[in-house]
Amino acid sequence: MYREYCKILHAKDKFVFFHSDGQIGDIFGDLIKVGIDAIHADLHLMDAQRLTKRFRGRVTSGAGRTQSC
């Protein structure tokens, strides 16, 4: 399903962003394989250094923590 969405968006010269609030370190590679261009996730839940070494240059990532007021 995600692969098809990525193909449609890439055909229109769009980037594909994926957001998750969970620990998705185990599926980072799969997300990149289907065509995700940027992943916004809670990297503090994962081994960010390992992910950086493994996927540097293949995907853009962003992370942040939401603070309640």
N, C-alpha and C positions, 0 to 999 in steps of 0.2 A: 504494500500500500504506500509506504513512504517513498519508495523508489519511484513509483509512478507520479506522485506529487512533485518530487524533485525534478523529474524529466520535464513535466509541464512548465514548472517555474523557470528552469534553466533555459528552455526553448524561448521564453519571453525575456531572456537576459536578466532574470531576477535571482537574488541569492535566497537560500533557504536557511532559516534560523530555527533552532530547536531549543525549547526550554523545558527544564525539569527541576522539581524541588527535591528530588531524591538522589540516592547514591546510584549513579548510572555508569560508573567506571568500567564495569564489565561489558557494556554495550557501546562504548565510545567508538571502537573500530567498526562495528556494524553500522552505526549511524553515518560514519564517514563513507563507508562502502556504498550505501544507498544514495549518497549525494548531498548530505547535509553540509552546509558551508560554515555554519557558526553554531556553537553549542553554548548555551547559557545554563549553568548548573551550579549546584552547591559544591564547589570544589573542596571546601573544608571537610566534606564527608568522605572524600576520596584521597588517594595518593596522588596529589597534584604533580609532584616532581616526576613520578613514573609516567603519568599521562603526558606531561610536557616532553619528556625524552622520547617517548614512543610516537607521538603524533605531531610534533613540531613541524610546521610548514604545510601540514595537510588540512588543518581546520583552524578556525578562529574560535577562541573560547573566551567567555566572560563569566565572571562570578560576582556574587554580591550577597550580602546578608541583609535581610529586611528587618528593620527594627520597628517594634510596636511603640506607639506614642502613648 
